[in-house]
Amino acid sequence: MERIRTIRPVHTYSIVAADKNRGEIGAAVQSHWFSVGSTVPWAEAGVGAVVTQSFVNPSFGPGGLELLKQGLGPDQVVDRLVASDVGREMRQLAVVDRHGRAFAFTGRRCVPEAGHRIGEGYSVQANLMENDEVWPAMAKAFEQSSGPLAERMVEALAAAQDCGGDLRGKQSAAVLIVRGESSGEIWKDRVIDLRVEDHEEPVEELRRLVGVFRAYEHMNRGDLALEAEDEKRALQEYGDALKLYPDSQEIRFWCGVSLANTGQLEQALPIFAEVFRAHLGWRTLTERIYNLGLLEVEKQDYRRIVSIGRVGEGK
Protein backbone atom coordinates (compact mmCIF):
# COMPACT_ATOMS: atom_id res chain seq x y z
CA MET A 1 0.00 0.00 0.00
CA GLU A 2 1.29 3.46 -0.93
CA ARG A 3 2.43 5.48 2.08
CA ILE A 4 0.85 8.83 2.80
CA ARG A 5 3.28 11.59 1.93
CA THR A 6 4.50 14.00 4.62
CA ILE A 7 1.81 16.63 4.98
CA ARG A 8 1.01 19.64 7.11
CA PRO A 9 -1.70 19.03 9.75
CA VAL A 10 -3.60 22.28 9.12
CA HIS A 11 -6.69 21.77 11.26
CA THR A 12 -8.95 24.73 10.77
CA TYR A 13 -12.28 26.25 9.81
CA SER A 14 -12.88 27.94 6.48
CA ILE A 15 -15.37 29.16 3.90
CA VAL A 16 -15.38 29.25 0.10
CA ALA A 17 -18.00 31.42 -1.56
CA ALA A 18 -19.03 33.22 -4.73
CA ASP A 19 -21.06 36.42 -4.95
CA LYS A 20 -22.46 36.55 -8.49
CA ASN A 21 -24.08 39.94 -7.94
CA ARG A 22 -20.80 41.61 -6.97
CA GLY A 23 -18.73 39.47 -9.30
CA GLU A 24 -16.41 38.05 -6.64
CA ILE A 25 -15.13 34.62 -5.59
CA GLY A 26 -13.10 33.88 -2.49
CA ALA A 27 -12.02 31.92 0.52
CA ALA A 28 -11.34 32.76 4.16
CA VAL A 29 -9.75 30.68 6.91
CA GLN A 30 -8.54 30.64 10.53
CA SER A 31 -6.38 28.10 12.31
CA HIS A 32 -4.15 27.45 15.29
CA TRP A 33 -1.31 27.01 12.83
CA PHE A 34 1.26 29.47 11.58
CA SER A 35 0.59 31.14 8.19
CA VAL A 36 -2.57 29.25 7.30
CA GLY A 37 -3.11 31.55 4.32
CA SER A 38 -0.04 30.22 2.54
CA THR A 39 -1.42 26.69 2.25
CA VAL A 40 -5.20 26.37 2.65
CA PRO A 41 -6.99 28.90 0.36
CA TRP A 42 -6.64 29.00 -3.43
CA ALA A 43 -8.57 31.08 -5.96
CA GLU A 44 -8.41 32.17 -9.59
CA ALA A 45 -10.46 34.87 -11.28
CA GLY A 46 -13.15 33.54 -13.60
CA VAL A 47 -12.63 30.03 -12.26
CA GLY A 48 -13.40 29.47 -8.57
CA ALA A 49 -11.93 28.88 -5.13
CA VAL A 50 -10.60 25.86 -3.25
CA VAL A 51 -9.68 25.15 0.35
CA THR A 52 -7.64 22.10 1.34
CA GLN A 53 -7.31 21.41 5.08
CA SER A 54 -7.19 18.90 7.93
CA PHE A 55 -4.10 16.92 6.86
CA VAL A 56 -3.71 19.28 3.95
CA ASN A 57 -2.86 18.15 0.43
CA PRO A 58 -1.46 21.30 -1.23
CA SER A 59 -1.83 19.83 -4.72
CA PHE A 60 -5.62 20.03 -4.31
CA GLY A 61 -5.43 23.83 -4.68
CA PRO A 62 -3.90 24.21 -8.16
CA GLY A 63 -5.25 20.84 -9.22
CA GLY A 64 -8.80 21.75 -8.31
CA LEU A 65 -8.62 25.07 -10.14
CA GLU A 66 -7.26 23.35 -13.24
CA LEU A 67 -10.12 20.84 -13.24
CA LEU A 68 -12.63 23.68 -12.95
CA LYS A 69 -11.00 25.33 -15.98
CA GLN A 70 -11.48 22.06 -17.87
CA GLY A 71 -15.23 22.38 -17.33
CA LEU A 72 -15.81 19.99 -14.43
CA GLY A 73 -18.36 20.93 -11.79
CA PRO A 74 -17.28 21.29 -8.13
CA ASP A 75 -18.74 17.88 -7.24
CA GLN A 76 -16.76 16.25 -10.04
CA VAL A 77 -13.61 18.11 -9.01
CA VAL A 78 -13.91 16.97 -5.41
CA ASP A 79 -14.69 13.39 -6.40
CA ARG A 80 -11.73 13.19 -8.78
CA LEU A 81 -9.23 14.70 -6.35
CA VAL A 82 -10.37 12.55 -3.44
CA ALA A 83 -10.47 9.36 -5.49
CA SER A 84 -6.82 9.79 -6.50
CA ASP A 85 -5.55 10.41 -2.96
CA VAL A 86 -4.45 7.55 -0.72
CA GLY A 87 -4.83 9.80 2.31
CA ARG A 88 -8.38 10.86 1.42
CA GLU A 89 -9.95 9.94 4.75
CA MET A 90 -7.69 12.44 6.53
CA ARG A 91 -8.58 15.27 4.13
CA GLN A 92 -11.11 18.04 4.10
CA LEU A 93 -11.74 19.78 0.80
CA ALA A 94 -14.20 22.36 -0.52
CA VAL A 95 -14.66 23.87 -3.98
CA VAL A 96 -16.86 26.68 -5.34
CA ASP A 97 -16.97 27.71 -8.99
CA ARG A 98 -17.66 31.11 -10.55
CA HIS A 99 -21.34 30.22 -10.91
CA GLY A 100 -21.71 29.73 -7.16
CA ARG A 101 -21.96 25.95 -7.27
CA ALA A 102 -20.22 24.41 -4.24
CA PHE A 103 -19.25 20.97 -3.02
CA ALA A 104 -17.19 19.60 -0.11
CA PHE A 105 -15.72 16.45 1.39
CA THR A 106 -14.82 15.54 4.98
CA GLY A 107 -12.83 12.33 5.44
CA ARG A 108 -13.81 9.83 8.12
CA ARG A 109 -10.42 10.18 9.87
CA CYS A 110 -10.49 13.99 10.18
CA VAL A 111 -10.03 14.88 13.85
CA PRO A 112 -13.43 15.50 15.49
CA GLU A 113 -15.38 17.56 15.70
CA ALA A 114 -15.34 17.77 11.91
CA GLY A 115 -17.90 18.45 9.23
CA HIS A 116 -19.13 20.76 6.49
CA ARG A 117 -22.26 22.44 5.22
CA ILE A 118 -23.01 23.41 1.63
CA GLY A 119 -25.34 26.31 0.92
CA GLU A 120 -26.32 28.52 -1.98
CA GLY A 121 -23.09 29.97 -3.30
CA TYR A 122 -20.86 28.71 -0.48
CA SER A 123 -19.47 25.87 1.60
CA VAL A 124 -18.23 26.03 5.20
CA GLN A 125 -16.04 23.32 6.74
CA ALA A 126 -14.16 22.70 9.95
CA ASN A 127 -12.17 20.03 11.75
CA LEU A 128 -10.65 19.64 15.22
CA MET A 129 -13.29 21.99 16.56
CA GLU A 130 -14.37 22.44 20.16
CA ASN A 131 -17.90 21.34 19.23
CA ASP A 132 -20.08 20.44 16.25
CA GLU A 133 -21.89 23.80 16.27
CA VAL A 134 -19.03 25.62 14.54
CA TRP A 135 -19.82 25.06 10.86
CA PRO A 136 -23.61 25.52 11.25
CA ALA A 137 -22.88 28.83 13.00
CA MET A 138 -20.64 29.85 10.11
CA ALA A 139 -23.33 29.04 7.58
CA LYS A 140 -25.95 31.02 9.49
CA ALA A 141 -23.69 34.04 9.87
CA PHE A 142 -22.80 34.06 6.18
CA GLU A 143 -26.41 33.68 5.06
CA GLN A 144 -27.60 36.47 7.35
CA SER A 145 -24.80 38.90 6.47
CA SER A 146 -24.77 41.57 3.77
CA GLY A 147 -22.20 43.71 1.99
CA PRO A 148 -18.99 42.78 0.16
CA LEU A 149 -17.89 39.16 0.09
CA ALA A 150 -14.74 39.66 2.19
CA GLU A 151 -16.67 41.20 5.08
CA ARG A 152 -19.31 38.47 4.92
CA MET A 153 -16.70 35.73 5.06
CA VAL A 154 -14.97 37.36 8.01
CA GLU A 155 -18.33 37.38 9.77
CA ALA A 156 -18.50 33.63 9.20
CA LEU A 157 -15.06 33.20 10.75
CA ALA A 158 -16.04 35.33 13.72
CA ALA A 159 -19.18 33.22 14.26
CA ALA A 160 -17.02 30.09 14.33
CA GLN A 161 -14.79 31.59 16.98
CA ASP A 162 -17.73 32.83 19.03
CA CYS A 163 -19.11 29.33 19.46
CA GLY A 164 -15.82 27.64 20.32
CA GLY A 165 -13.67 27.53 17.21
CA ASP A 166 -10.47 25.52 17.00
CA LEU A 167 -10.01 23.21 20.01
CA ARG A 168 -6.37 24.39 20.33
CA GLY A 169 -7.05 28.12 20.14
CA LYS A 170 -6.14 30.81 17.58
CA GLN A 171 -3.07 31.83 15.59
CA SER A 172 -3.46 32.83 11.93
CA ALA A 173 -6.14 33.83 9.42
CA ALA A 174 -6.48 34.87 5.79
CA VAL A 175 -8.94 36.10 3.18
CA LEU A 176 -8.47 35.81 -0.58
CA ILE A 177 -10.85 37.43 -3.09
CA VAL A 178 -10.69 37.35 -6.90
CA ARG A 179 -12.99 38.65 -9.62
CA GLY A 180 -15.77 36.47 -10.96
CA GLU A 181 -14.67 37.16 -14.52
CA SER A 182 -11.03 37.27 -15.54
CA SER A 183 -9.63 40.31 -17.32
CA GLY A 184 -6.35 38.53 -18.02
CA GLU A 185 -4.57 41.08 -15.82
CA ILE A 186 -3.62 39.38 -12.54
CA TRP A 187 -2.99 42.66 -10.72
CA LYS A 188 -6.60 43.63 -11.33
CA ASP A 189 -8.19 40.21 -10.90
CA ARG A 190 -6.80 39.50 -7.41
CA VAL A 191 -8.94 41.91 -5.39
CA ILE A 192 -7.91 41.09 -1.80
CA ASP A 193 -5.10 38.93 -0.46
CA LEU A 194 -4.70 39.54 3.27
CA ARG A 195 -2.96 37.32 5.82
CA VAL A 196 -2.51 37.38 9.56
CA GLU A 197 0.40 35.04 10.11
CA ASP A 198 0.71 34.96 13.91
CA HIS A 199 -1.63 36.89 16.24
CA GLU A 200 -3.46 36.45 19.53
CA GLU A 201 -6.75 37.48 17.86
CA PRO A 202 -6.30 36.60 14.18
CA VAL A 203 -9.94 36.99 13.10
CA GLU A 204 -10.27 40.42 14.69
CA GLU A 205 -6.96 41.47 13.16
CA LEU A 206 -8.17 40.22 9.79
CA ARG A 207 -11.35 42.26 10.22
CA ARG A 208 -9.22 45.34 10.94
CA LEU A 209 -7.06 44.73 7.88
CA VAL A 210 -10.11 44.43 5.65
CA GLY A 211 -11.19 47.85 6.96
CA VAL A 212 -7.74 49.28 6.19
CA PHE A 213 -7.97 47.76 2.73
CA ARG A 214 -11.27 49.55 2.14
CA ALA A 215 -9.65 52.82 3.20
CA TYR A 216 -6.85 52.30 0.70
CA GLU A 217 -9.37 51.54 -2.03
CA HIS A 218 -10.43 55.16 -1.58
CA MET A 219 -6.77 56.20 -1.54
CA ASN A 220 -6.17 54.46 -4.86
CA ARG A 221 -9.17 56.19 -6.40
CA GLY A 222 -7.90 59.47 -4.98
CA ASP A 223 -4.50 58.90 -6.57
CA LEU A 224 -6.15 58.26 -9.94
CA ALA A 225 -8.17 61.45 -9.54
CA LEU A 226 -4.98 63.33 -8.70
CA GLU A 227 -3.34 61.98 -11.86
CA ALA A 228 -6.36 63.20 -13.83
CA GLU A 229 -6.04 66.62 -12.13
CA ASP A 230 -9.48 66.20 -10.55
CA GLU A 231 -8.58 67.72 -7.19
CA LYS A 232 -12.13 67.81 -5.85
CA ARG A 233 -12.64 64.10 -6.49
CA ALA A 234 -9.23 63.33 -4.98
CA LEU A 235 -10.12 65.30 -1.86
CA GLN A 236 -13.40 63.44 -1.52
CA GLU A 237 -11.73 60.04 -1.87
CA TYR A 238 -8.92 60.86 0.58
CA GLY A 239 -11.49 62.19 3.04
CA ASP A 240 -13.52 58.99 2.80
CA ALA A 241 -10.31 57.00 3.36
CA LEU A 242 -9.51 59.02 6.47
CA LYS A 243 -12.95 58.29 7.94
CA LEU A 244 -12.24 54.57 7.63
CA TYR A 245 -8.64 54.78 8.89
CA PRO A 246 -8.24 57.93 10.98
CA ASP A 247 -4.88 56.88 12.47
CA SER A 248 -3.08 56.80 9.11
CA GLN A 249 -0.55 59.62 8.64
CA GLU A 250 -0.25 58.59 4.98
CA ILE A 251 -3.92 59.27 4.35
CA ARG A 252 -3.84 62.43 6.46
CA PHE A 253 -0.89 63.79 4.47
CA TRP A 254 -2.59 63.39 1.10
CA CYS A 255 -5.76 64.93 2.48
CA GLY A 256 -3.61 67.95 3.37
CA VAL A 257 -2.14 68.05 -0.13
CA SER A 258 -5.59 67.94 -1.72
CA LEU A 259 -6.90 70.66 0.58
CA ALA A 260 -3.96 72.89 -0.32
CA ASN A 261 -4.39 72.18 -4.03
CA THR A 262 -8.05 73.18 -3.88
CA GLY A 263 -7.33 76.52 -2.22
CA GLN A 264 -8.11 75.43 1.34
CA LEU A 265 -4.69 76.16 2.78
CA GLU A 266 -5.87 77.16 6.26
CA GLN A 267 -7.55 73.77 6.69
CA ALA A 268 -4.45 72.03 5.32
CA LEU A 269 -1.88 73.67 7.59
CA PRO A 270 -2.90 71.85 10.83
CA ILE A 271 -2.76 68.55 8.95
CA PHE A 272 0.76 69.24 7.69
CA ALA A 273 1.79 70.29 11.21
CA GLU A 274 0.54 66.99 12.64
CA VAL A 275 2.23 64.75 10.09
CA PHE A 276 5.50 66.70 10.29
CA ARG A 277 5.52 66.15 14.06
CA ALA A 278 4.91 62.44 13.51
CA HIS A 279 7.84 62.00 11.11
CA LEU A 280 10.23 64.47 9.50
CA GLY A 281 10.18 62.49 6.27
CA TRP A 282 6.78 64.00 5.45
CA ARG A 283 8.36 67.46 5.25
CA THR A 284 10.96 66.15 2.80
CA LEU A 285 8.20 64.50 0.76
CA THR A 286 6.34 67.83 0.68
CA GLU A 287 9.39 69.54 -0.77
CA ARG A 288 9.78 66.84 -3.42
CA ILE A 289 6.17 66.80 -4.59
CA TYR A 290 6.19 70.61 -4.77
CA ASN A 291 9.18 70.44 -7.11
CA LEU A 292 7.29 67.91 -9.26
CA GLY A 293 4.20 70.11 -9.44
CA LEU A 294 2.03 67.74 -7.40
CA LEU A 295 1.62 70.35 -4.65
CA GLU A 296 0.12 73.21 -6.62
CA VAL A 297 0.35 76.25 -4.36
CA GLU A 298 1.90 79.70 -4.61
CA LYS A 299 5.51 79.95 -3.50
CA GLN A 300 4.65 81.92 -0.36
CA ASP A 301 2.04 79.30 0.60
CA TYR A 302 4.56 76.53 0.02
CA ARG A 303 6.97 78.30 2.36
CA ARG A 304 4.27 78.49 5.02
CA ILE A 305 3.71 74.77 4.74
CA VAL A 306 7.32 73.61 4.95
CA SER A 307 8.21 76.10 7.70
CA ILE A 308 5.61 74.70 10.10
CA GLY A 309 7.28 73.54 13.29
CA ARG A 310 10.77 74.72 12.45
CA VAL A 311 12.48 76.72 15.17
CA GLY A 312 12.01 80.44 14.55
CA GLU A 313 9.78 79.83 11.52
CA GLY A 314 6.09 79.56 10.86
CA LYS A 315 3.51 78.99 13.55
C-alpha positions in Angstrom: 0.0 0.0 0.0 1.3 3.5 -0.9 2.4 5.5 2.1 0.8 8.8 2.8 3.3 11.6 1.9 4.5 14.0 4.6 1.8 16.6 5.0 1.0 19.6 7.1 -1.7 19.0 9.7 -3.6 22.3 9.1 -6.7 21.8 11.3 -9.0 24.7 10.8 -12.3 26.2 9.8 -12.9 27.9 6.5 -15.4 29.2 3.9 -15.4 29.3 0.1 -18.0 31.4 -1.6 -19.0 33.2 -4.7 -21.1 36.4 -5.0 -22.5 36.6 -8.5 -24.1 39.9 -7.9 -20.8 41.6 -7.0 -18.7 39.5 -9.3 -16.4 38.1 -6.6 -15.1 34.6 -5.6 -13.1 33.9 -2.5 -12.0 31.9 0.5 -11.3 32.8 4.2 -9.8 30.7 6.9 -8.5 30.6 10.5 -6.4 28.1 12.3 -4.2 27.5 15.3 -1.3 27.0 12.8 1.3 29.5 11.6 0.6 31.1 8.2 -2.6 29.2 7.3 -3.1 31.5 4.3 0.0 30.2 2.5 -1.4 26.7 2.3 -5.2 26.4 2.7 -7.0 28.9 0.4 -6.6 29.0 -3.4 -8.6 31.1 -6.0 -8.4 32.2 -9.6 -10.5 34.9 -11.3 -13.2 33.5 -13.6 -12.6 30.0 -12.3 -13.4 29.5 -8.6 -11.9 28.9 -5.1 -10.6 25.9 -3.3 -9.7 25.2 0.4 -7.6 22.1 1.3 -7.3 21.4 5.1 -7.2 18.9 7.9 -4.1 16.9 6.9 -3.7 19.3 3.9 -2.9 18.2 0.4 -1.5 21.3 -1.2 -1.8 19.8 -4.7 -5.6 20.0 -4.3 -5.4 23.8 -4.7 -3.9 24.2 -8.2 -5.2 20.8 -9.2 -8.8 21.7 -8.3 -8.6 25.1 -10.1 -7.3 23.3 -13.2 -10.1 20.8 -13.2 -12.6 23.7 -12.9 -11.0 25.3 -16.0 -11.5 22.1 -17.9 -15.2 22.4 -17.3 -15.8 20.0 -14.4 -18.4 20.9 -11.8 -17.3 21.3 -8.1 -18.7 17.9 -7.2 -16.8 16.3 -10.0 -13.6 18.1 -9.0 -13.9 17.0 -5.4 -14.7 13.4 -6.4 -11.7 13.2 -8.8 -9.2 14.7 -6.3 -10.4 12.6 -3.4 -10.5 9.4 -5.5 -6.8 9.8 -6.5 -5.6 10.4 -3.0 -4.4 7.5 -0.7 -4.8 9.8 2.3 -8.4 10.9 1.4 -10.0 9.9 4.7 -7.7 12.4 6.5 -8.6 15.3 4.1 -11.1 18.0 4.1 -11.7 19.8 0.8 -14.2 22.4 -0.5 -14.7 23.9 -4.0 -16.9 26.7 -5.3 -17.0 27.7 -9.0 -17.7 31.1 -10.5 -21.3 30.2 -10.9 -21.7 29.7 -7.2 -22.0 25.9 -7.3 -20.2 24.4 -4.2 -19.2 21.0 -3.0 -17.2 19.6 -0.1 -15.7 16.4 1.4 -14.8 15.5 5.0 -12.8 12.3 5.4 -13.8 9.8 8.1 -10.4 10.2 9.9 -10.5 14.0 10.2 -10.0 14.9 13.8 -13.4 15.5 15.5 -15.4 17.6 15.7 -15.3 17.8 11.9 -17.9 18.5 9.2 -19.1 20.8 6.5 -22.3 22.4 5.2 -23.0 23.4 1.6 -25.3 26.3 0.9 -26.3 28.5 -2.0 -23.1 30.0 -3.3 -20.9 28.7 -0.5 -19.5 25.9 1.6 -18.2 26.0 5.2 -16.0 23.3 6.7 -14.2 22.7 10.0 -12.2 20.0 11.7 -10.6 19.6 15.2 -13.3 22.0 16.6 -14.4 22.4 20.2 -17.9 21.3 19.2 -20.1 20.4 16.2 -21.9 23.8 16.3 -19.0 25.6 14.5 -19.8 25.1 10.9 -23.6 25.5 11.3 -22.9 28.8 13.0 -20.6 29.9 10.1 -23.3 29.0 7.6 -26.0 31.0 9.5 -23.7 34.0 9.9 -22.8 34.1 6.2 -26.4 33.7 5.1 -27.6 36.5 7.3 -24.8 38.9 6.5 -24.8 41.6 3.8 -22.2 43.7 2.0 -19.0 42.8 0.2 -17.9 39.2 0.1 -14.7 39.7 2.2 -16.7 41.2 5.1 -19.3 38.5 4.9 -16.7 35.7 5.1 -15.0 37.4 8.0 -18.3 37.4 9.8 -18.5 33.6 9.2 -15.1 33.2 10.8 -16.0 35.3 13.7 -19.2 33.2 14.3 -17.0 30.1 14.3 -14.8 31.6 17.0 -17.7 32.8 19.0 -19.1 29.3 19.5 -15.8 27.6 20.3 -13.7 27.5 17.2 -10.5 25.5 17.0 -10.0 23.2 20.0 -6.4 24.4 20.3 -7.1 28.1 20.1 -6.1 30.8 17.6 -3.1 31.8 15.6 -3.5 32.8 11.9 -6.1 33.8 9.4 -6.5 34.9 5.8 -8.9 36.1 3.2 -8.5 35.8 -0.6 -10.9 37.4 -3.1 -10.7 37.3 -6.9 -13.0 38.6 -9.6 -15.8 36.5 -11.0 -14.7 37.2 -14.5 -11.0 37.3 -15.5 -9.6 40.3 -17.3 -6.4 38.5 -18.0 -4.6 41.1 -15.8 -3.6 39.4 -12.5 -3.0 42.7 -10.7 -6.6 43.6 -11.3 -8.2 40.2 -10.9 -6.8 39.5 -7.4 -8.9 41.9 -5.4 -7.9 41.1 -1.8 -5.1 38.9 -0.5 -4.7 39.5 3.3 -3.0 37.3 5.8 -2.5 37.4 9.6 0.4 35.0 10.1 0.7 35.0 13.9 -1.6 36.9 16.2 -3.5 36.5 19.5 -6.7 37.5 17.9 -6.3 36.6 14.2 -9.9 37.0 13.1 -10.3 40.4 14.7 -7.0 41.5 13.2 -8.2 40.2 9.8 -11.3 42.3 10.2 -9.2 45.3 10.9 -7.1 44.7 7.9 -10.1 44.4 5.6 -11.2 47.9 7.0 -7.7 49.3 6.2 -8.0 47.8 2.7 -11.3 49.5 2.1 -9.6 52.8 3.2 -6.9 52.3 0.7 -9.4 51.5 -2.0 -10.4 55.2 -1.6 -6.8 56.2 -1.5 -6.2 54.5 -4.9 -9.2 56.2 -6.4 -7.9 59.5 -5.0 -4.5 58.9 -6.6 -6.2 58.3 -9.9 -8.2 61.5 -9.5 -5.0 63.3 -8.7 -3.3 62.0 -11.9 -6.4 63.2 -13.8 -6.0 66.6 -12.1 -9.5 66.2 -10.6 -8.6 67.7 -7.2 -12.1 67.8 -5.8 -12.6 64.1 -6.5 -9.2 63.3 -5.0 -10.1 65.3 -1.9 -13.4 63.4 -1.5 -11.7 60.0 -1.9 -8.9 60.9 0.6 -11.5 62.2 3.0 -13.5 59.0 2.8 -10.3 57.0 3.4 -9.5 59.0 6.5 -13.0 58.3 7.9 -12.2 54.6 7.6 -8.6 54.8 8.9 -8.2 57.9 11.0 -4.9 56.9 12.5 -3.1 56.8 9.1 -0.5 59.6 8.6 -0.3 58.6 5.0 -3.9 59.3 4.4 -3.8 62.4 6.5 -0.9 63.8 4.5 -2.6 63.4 1.1 -5.8 64.9 2.5 -3.6 67.9 3.4 -2.1 68.0 -0.1 -5.6 67.9 -1.7 -6.9 70.7 0.6 -4.0 72.9 -0.3 -4.4 72.2 -4.0 -8.1 73.2 -3.9 -7.3 76.5 -2.2 -8.1 75.4 1.3 -4.7 76.2 2.8 -5.9 77.2 6.3 -7.5 73.8 6.7 -4.5 72.0 5.3 -1.9 73.7 7.6 -2.9 71.9 10.8 -2.8 68.6 8.9 0.8 69.2 7.7 1.8 70.3 11.2 0.5 67.0 12.6 2.2 64.7 10.1 5.5 66.7 10.3 5.5 66.1 14.1 4.9 62.4 13.5 7.8 62.0 11.1 10.2 64.5 9.5 10.2 62.5 6.3 6.8 64.0 5.5 8.4 67.5 5.2 11.0 66.2 2.8 8.2 64.5 0.8 6.3 67.8 0.7 9.4 69.5 -0.8 9.8 66.8 -3.4 6.2 66.8 -4.6 6.2 70.6 -4.8 9.2 70.4 -7.1 7.3 67.9 -9.3 4.2 70.1 -9.4 2.0 67.7 -7.4 1.6 70.3 -4.7 0.1 73.2 -6.6 0.3 76.2 -4.4 1.9 79.7 -4.6 5.5 79.9 -3.5 4.6 81.9 -0.4 2.0 79.3 0.6 4.6 76.5 0.0 7.0 78.3 2.4 4.3 78.5 5.0 3.7 74.8 4.7 7.3 73.6 5.0 8.2 76.1 7.7 5.6 74.7 10.1 7.3 73.5 13.3 10.8 74.7 12.5 12.5 76.7 15.2 12.0 80.4 14.6 9.8 79.8 11.5 6.1 79.6 10.9 3.5 79.0 13.6 
